[in-house]
Amino acid sequence: MTNTAQKVAAGWAAVYGTLALVWTVTGRGFPYGPPRINMETSPLRALDPSIGAPVFAVVLLLTAIALLVMSGRRTAPRPLRVALLSYVGLVAAALLVVLPDTRLLTVAGYLPMLIIGFPFGWPPVDYSTVFTWTLANQAFAVAGGLLLVRAALRWHFGATGACEDCGRDDRAESWTSRPSAARWGRWAVGVAAIIPVGYAVVRLAWAAGIPLGISAGFLREMQETGIVWAGAGLGAFAVGGAVLTLGLVQRWGEVFPRWMPGVAGRRVPIKLATVPATLVTIFVMSASVAFYAEPGLWAEVAADGLAVAPILAWPFWSLALGAATLAYHLRRRPACANCGRGHPATGLVSRPEAEAY
């Protein structure tokens, strides 16, 4: 049983936990509480750094210890296995969707605009206020959360007799089979594509001068400050994301179309679709948690219901996109080079055949 994934994740947790100890001792650098986080939509907006830093240190260093215990045990009694997986899973969830707020999703939406417009000085933003210490820590937390999820899954698979690499075992496939994933994946894609379009319609309507869900005066104010075009950029990003989501069940999501020079007719690498979709899934859920943590949320919904309503559906967007991404992976994953399971015809092949497939 390999334990590299657990050791890598333990190393990450130890490094971040040590950094949190530095924040605790020096009283400086903690990136998640005031005054660094002054957004009302952050779940950590009121976290006192003198409390948050030592809590981070203890939680992360205990996580490193838990992962090292996992790396040294091929099997474990069920109570210990449940306890270790539960603890690591809760920490991973916090890293992925509680520590980040709306910033990662916002930067992802604005990034094409920022990159293209940078040589021309547009949009007129101070990049130091965008790419901050807090944003860097949120990105690092997401990376760590993914490492923890990978380590926990591989250990769980190995401890229960499944293949660490692919998660398959000798039991008959059910919902994870290719035909089943194709069926429920279509429903997930449909939901994941519709919700961002609703968000885009509102933002693009503002860009077109239609005060959809807001007052005409507020729209004029946004036009004068240029904010309306930032909203249009996010709307265009949402539409593009919806189109790409459809590719998870379309042929052009598996084979590059003819009009794409250089790659036409070639198979689309699975990770080219699943990695961005997974990141957007995480960013949308973290933004949803932050949005629902806003103190005046329901007053805002009552005042500007149509403008805010599409965001209320973001948790369902995240869950649907995550399910659609998983279905795409299950439907397209090849035979496992480690265990030989997963041949499309027989379901099991020898290891040399799996490596050639």
C-alpha positions as CSV (number, residue, x, y, z in Angstrom):
1,M,0.0,0.0,0.0
2,T,1.5,3.3,-1.0
3,N,1.3,6.1,1.4
4,T,2.7,9.0,-0.6
5,A,-0.6,10.9,-0.8
6,Q,-1.0,10.9,3.0
7,K,2.6,12.0,3.5
8,V,2.3,14.8,1.0
9,A,-0.9,16.0,2.6
10,A,0.7,15.7,6.1
11,G,3.6,17.8,4.9
12,W,1.2,20.5,3.7
13,A,-0.7,20.5,7.0
14,A,2.5,20.7,9.0
15,V,3.8,23.6,6.9
16,Y,0.6,25.5,7.2
17,G,0.3,24.6,10.9
18,T,3.8,25.9,11.5
19,L,3.0,29.1,9.7
20,A,-0.1,29.5,12.0
21,L,2.3,29.1,15.0
22,V,4.3,32.0,13.6
23,W,1.1,34.1,13.4
24,T,0.3,33.1,17.0
25,V,3.7,34.0,18.4
26,T,4.3,37.2,16.4
27,G,0.7,38.4,16.4
28,R,1.0,39.3,12.7
29,G,0.2,37.8,9.4
30,F,-3.1,36.0,10.2
31,P,-5.0,36.4,6.9
32,Y,-8.6,35.5,7.7
33,G,-9.8,37.9,10.4
34,P,-10.1,41.6,10.7
35,P,-8.7,43.9,9.5
36,R,-7.6,41.8,6.5
37,I,-11.1,40.5,5.9
38,N,-13.6,43.4,5.9
39,M,-16.2,41.9,3.6
40,E,-19.6,41.1,5.1
41,T,-19.8,38.0,3.0
42,S,-16.9,36.3,4.7
43,P,-17.8,33.7,7.3
44,L,-14.6,34.6,9.1
45,R,-15.2,38.4,9.1
46,A,-15.3,38.6,12.9
47,L,-12.7,36.0,13.8
48,D,-10.2,37.6,16.2
49,P,-6.7,36.8,15.0
50,S,-5.5,36.2,18.6
51,I,-8.0,33.3,18.7
52,G,-8.0,32.2,15.1
53,A,-4.2,31.8,14.7
54,P,-3.7,29.3,17.6
55,V,-6.9,27.4,16.6
56,F,-5.5,27.1,13.1
57,A,-2.2,25.9,14.4
58,V,-3.7,23.2,16.6
59,V,-6.2,22.0,14.0
60,L,-3.6,21.8,11.2
61,L,-0.9,20.1,13.3
62,L,-3.4,17.5,14.5
63,T,-4.4,17.0,10.9
64,A,-0.7,16.3,10.0
65,I,-0.5,13.8,12.8
66,A,-3.8,12.1,11.7
67,L,-2.5,11.8,8.2
68,L,0.8,10.3,9.4
69,V,-1.1,7.7,11.4
70,M,-3.1,6.9,8.2
71,S,0.1,6.6,6.2
72,G,1.6,4.1,8.6
73,R,-1.4,1.8,8.8
74,R,-2.6,-0.5,6.0
75,T,-5.8,-1.3,7.9
76,A,-7.5,0.1,11.0
77,P,-10.4,-0.9,13.3
78,R,-13.6,0.6,12.0
79,P,-14.0,3.1,14.9
80,L,-10.4,4.5,14.3
81,R,-11.0,4.6,10.5
82,V,-14.3,6.5,10.9
83,A,-12.7,8.9,13.4
84,L,-9.6,9.6,11.2
85,L,-11.7,10.0,8.0
86,S,-14.3,12.2,9.8
87,Y,-11.7,14.5,11.2
88,V,-9.7,14.9,8.0
89,G,-12.9,15.2,6.0
90,L,-14.2,18.1,8.2
91,V,-10.8,19.9,8.0
92,A,-10.9,19.4,4.2
93,A,-14.4,20.8,4.0
94,A,-13.4,23.9,6.0
95,L,-10.3,24.5,3.8
96,L,-12.4,24.2,0.6
97,V,-15.6,26.0,1.3
98,V,-15.3,28.0,4.6
99,L,-11.9,29.7,4.6
100,P,-12.4,31.0,1.0
101,D,-15.1,33.7,0.5
102,T,-16.3,35.1,-2.8
103,R,-12.8,36.3,-3.9
104,L,-11.7,33.1,-5.7
105,L,-14.8,32.9,-7.8
106,T,-14.7,36.7,-8.5
107,V,-11.1,36.6,-9.6
108,A,-11.8,33.5,-11.7
109,G,-14.6,35.4,-13.4
110,Y,-12.6,38.6,-13.9
111,L,-9.3,36.9,-14.8
112,P,-9.8,36.9,-18.6
113,M,-10.7,40.6,-18.5
114,L,-7.7,41.3,-16.2
115,I,-5.3,39.5,-18.5
116,I,-6.5,40.8,-21.8
117,G,-6.9,44.4,-20.5
118,F,-3.7,44.6,-18.5
119,P,-1.5,46.0,-21.4
120,F,-4.2,48.6,-22.1
121,G,-4.7,49.7,-18.5
122,W,-8.2,48.4,-18.4
123,P,-10.1,47.8,-16.3
124,P,-8.8,50.6,-14.1
125,V,-8.1,48.5,-11.0
126,D,-5.3,48.4,-8.4
127,Y,-4.0,44.9,-8.8
128,S,-2.5,45.0,-5.3
129,T,-6.0,45.2,-4.0
130,V,-7.0,42.1,-6.0
131,F,-4.1,39.8,-5.5
132,T,-3.8,40.0,-1.8
133,W,-2.2,38.0,1.1
134,T,-5.7,36.8,2.0
135,L,-6.4,35.6,-1.6
136,A,-3.1,33.8,-1.7
137,N,-3.9,32.0,1.6
138,Q,-7.4,31.1,0.3
139,A,-5.9,29.6,-2.8
140,F,-3.3,27.7,-0.7
141,A,-6.1,26.4,1.6
142,V,-8.0,25.1,-1.4
143,A,-4.9,23.3,-2.7
144,G,-4.5,21.8,0.8
145,G,-8.1,20.8,1.0
146,L,-7.7,18.9,-2.3
147,L,-4.6,17.1,-1.0
148,L,-6.5,16.1,2.1
149,V,-9.4,14.7,0.1
150,R,-7.1,12.7,-2.2
151,A,-5.2,11.3,0.8
152,A,-8.4,10.4,2.7
153,L,-10.0,8.7,-0.4
154,R,-6.9,6.7,-1.2
155,W,-6.6,5.5,2.3
156,H,-10.3,4.6,2.5
157,F,-10.1,2.7,-0.7
158,G,-7.1,0.7,0.4
159,A,-8.4,0.0,3.8
160,T,-11.7,-1.4,2.4
161,G,-10.1,-3.6,-0.2
162,A,-10.6,-1.3,-3.3
163,C,-8.0,-0.1,-5.6
164,E,-6.3,3.0,-4.3
165,D,-5.9,4.5,-7.7
166,C,-9.4,4.1,-9.1
167,G,-11.6,3.1,-6.2
168,R,-12.9,0.0,-8.0
169,D,-13.3,-3.3,-6.2
170,D,-14.6,-6.7,-7.1
171,R,-18.2,-5.9,-6.4
172,A,-20.6,-5.3,-9.4
173,E,-20.7,-1.6,-10.4
174,S,-24.0,0.2,-9.8
175,W,-24.2,4.0,-10.0
176,T,-20.5,4.2,-10.9
177,S,-20.9,2.2,-14.1
178,R,-20.6,4.0,-17.4
179,P,-24.3,3.6,-18.4
180,S,-25.5,4.7,-15.0
181,A,-23.2,7.7,-14.9
182,A,-24.3,8.7,-18.4
183,R,-28.0,8.7,-17.2
184,W,-27.7,10.7,-14.0
185,G,-24.9,12.8,-15.4
186,R,-27.3,14.3,-18.0
187,W,-29.7,15.5,-15.3
188,A,-26.8,17.0,-13.3
189,V,-25.5,18.8,-16.4
190,G,-28.9,20.2,-17.1
191,V,-29.2,21.8,-13.7
192,A,-25.6,23.0,-13.7
193,A,-26.1,24.7,-17.0
194,I,-29.4,26.4,-16.3
195,I,-28.6,28.1,-13.0
196,P,-25.6,30.3,-14.2
197,V,-27.6,31.3,-17.2
198,G,-30.2,32.8,-14.8
199,Y,-27.4,34.8,-13.2
200,A,-26.1,35.9,-16.5
201,V,-29.5,37.2,-17.8
202,V,-29.8,39.6,-14.9
203,R,-26.2,41.0,-15.3
204,L,-26.3,41.2,-19.1
205,A,-29.7,43.0,-18.8
206,W,-28.0,45.7,-16.7
207,A,-25.3,46.1,-19.4
208,A,-28.1,46.5,-22.0
209,G,-29.6,49.3,-19.9
210,I,-32.5,47.2,-18.5
211,P,-32.9,47.7,-14.7
212,L,-33.9,44.1,-14.1
213,G,-34.5,43.6,-10.4
214,I,-33.0,47.0,-9.4
215,S,-34.1,50.6,-9.6
216,A,-33.4,52.8,-12.6
217,G,-31.4,55.2,-10.4
218,F,-29.1,52.4,-9.1
219,L,-28.5,51.2,-12.7
220,R,-27.5,54.8,-13.7
221,E,-25.1,54.8,-10.8
222,M,-23.5,51.5,-11.9
223,Q,-23.3,52.8,-15.5
224,E,-21.5,56.0,-14.3
225,T,-19.0,54.0,-12.2
226,G,-18.5,51.3,-14.8
227,I,-19.5,48.5,-12.4
228,V,-22.2,47.5,-14.8
229,W,-19.5,46.3,-17.2
230,A,-17.8,44.3,-14.5
231,G,-21.1,42.6,-14.0
232,A,-21.4,42.0,-17.7
233,G,-18.0,40.3,-17.6
234,L,-19.2,38.0,-14.8
235,G,-22.4,37.3,-16.8
236,A,-20.3,36.4,-19.9
237,F,-18.2,34.1,-17.7
238,A,-21.3,32.4,-16.5
239,V,-22.6,31.9,-20.0
240,G,-19.3,30.5,-21.1
241,G,-19.3,28.2,-18.1
242,A,-22.8,27.0,-18.9
243,V,-21.7,26.1,-22.5
244,L,-18.7,24.3,-21.3
245,T,-20.8,22.4,-18.8
246,L,-22.9,21.1,-21.7
247,G,-19.7,19.6,-23.1
248,L,-19.7,17.1,-20.2
249,V,-22.4,15.2,-22.1
250,Q,-21.7,16.2,-25.7
251,R,-19.4,14.6,-28.2
252,W,-17.3,17.8,-28.5
253,G,-16.5,17.4,-24.8
254,E,-14.8,14.1,-25.7
255,V,-13.3,14.8,-29.1
256,F,-12.0,18.2,-30.2
257,P,-14.2,19.6,-33.0
258,R,-13.0,19.9,-36.6
259,W,-12.8,23.7,-36.5
260,M,-10.1,23.6,-33.8
261,P,-6.7,23.6,-35.7
262,G,-4.0,21.4,-34.3
263,V,-6.2,19.3,-32.1
264,A,-9.2,18.5,-34.4
265,G,-10.3,14.9,-34.0
266,R,-8.1,14.2,-31.0
267,R,-9.5,12.9,-27.7
268,V,-10.1,15.6,-25.1
269,P,-7.9,14.8,-22.1
270,I,-10.2,13.9,-19.2
271,K,-8.4,16.3,-16.8
272,L,-8.8,19.2,-19.2
273,A,-12.5,19.1,-18.4
274,T,-12.5,17.8,-14.8
275,V,-9.9,20.0,-13.2
276,P,-11.4,23.4,-14.2
277,A,-14.9,22.0,-13.4
278,T,-13.8,20.8,-10.0
279,L,-12.3,24.2,-9.2
280,V,-15.4,26.1,-10.2
281,T,-17.5,23.6,-8.2
282,I,-15.4,24.5,-5.1
283,F,-15.3,28.3,-5.8
284,V,-19.1,28.4,-6.3
285,M,-19.8,26.5,-3.1
286,S,-17.4,28.6,-1.1
287,A,-18.9,31.8,-2.5
288,S,-22.4,30.4,-1.6
289,V,-21.3,29.8,2.0
290,A,-20.0,33.3,2.2
291,F,-23.1,34.7,0.6
292,Y,-25.4,32.9,3.0
293,A,-23.3,34.1,5.9
294,E,-24.0,37.7,5.1
295,P,-25.9,39.3,8.0
296,G,-28.3,41.3,5.9
297,L,-29.0,38.6,3.3
298,W,-32.7,38.2,3.7
299,A,-33.3,41.9,3.9
300,E,-31.4,42.2,0.6
301,V,-33.5,39.4,-0.9
302,A,-36.7,41.2,0.2
303,A,-35.5,44.5,-1.3
304,D,-33.8,43.2,-4.5
305,G,-35.3,39.8,-4.9
306,L,-34.8,39.4,-8.7
307,A,-31.3,40.6,-8.6
308,V,-30.3,38.3,-5.7
309,A,-32.4,35.2,-6.5
310,P,-30.0,33.6,-9.0
311,I,-27.2,33.7,-6.3
312,L,-29.5,31.9,-3.8
313,A,-29.4,28.9,-6.2
314,W,-25.6,28.7,-6.3
315,P,-25.3,25.8,-3.8
316,F,-27.4,23.7,-6.2
317,W,-25.3,24.9,-9.1
318,S,-22.2,23.7,-7.2
319,L,-23.6,20.3,-6.3
320,A,-24.9,19.7,-9.8
321,L,-21.7,20.7,-11.4
322,G,-19.7,18.5,-9.0
323,A,-22.0,15.6,-9.9
324,A,-21.8,16.3,-13.6
325,T,-18.0,16.3,-13.4
326,L,-17.9,13.1,-11.5
327,A,-20.3,11.5,-14.0
328,Y,-18.0,12.6,-16.9
329,H,-15.0,11.1,-15.1
330,L,-16.7,7.8,-14.4
331,R,-18.0,7.6,-18.0
332,R,-14.6,8.3,-19.6
333,R,-12.0,6.9,-17.2
334,P,-9.9,4.1,-18.8
335,A,-9.0,0.8,-17.4
336,C,-6.9,1.1,-14.3
337,A,-3.2,0.6,-14.8
338,N,-2.8,-0.5,-11.2
339,C,-5.5,-3.1,-10.7
340,G,-6.6,-3.8,-14.3
341,R,-10.3,-3.2,-13.6
342,G,-12.5,-1.2,-15.8
343,H,-12.2,-2.6,-19.3
344,P,-15.3,-1.4,-21.2
345,A,-16.1,-4.9,-22.5
346,T,-15.3,-7.3,-19.7
347,G,-14.9,-5.0,-16.7
348,L,-11.5,-6.7,-15.9
349,V,-8.3,-6.9,-17.8
350,S,-4.8,-7.9,-17.0
351,R,-2.3,-5.3,-15.9
352,P,-0.3,-5.2,-19.1
353,E,-3.6,-4.8,-21.1
354,A,-4.7,-2.0,-18.8
355,E,-1.5,-0.1,-19.3
356,A,-2.0,-0.3,-23.1
357,Y,-5.6,0.7,-23.0
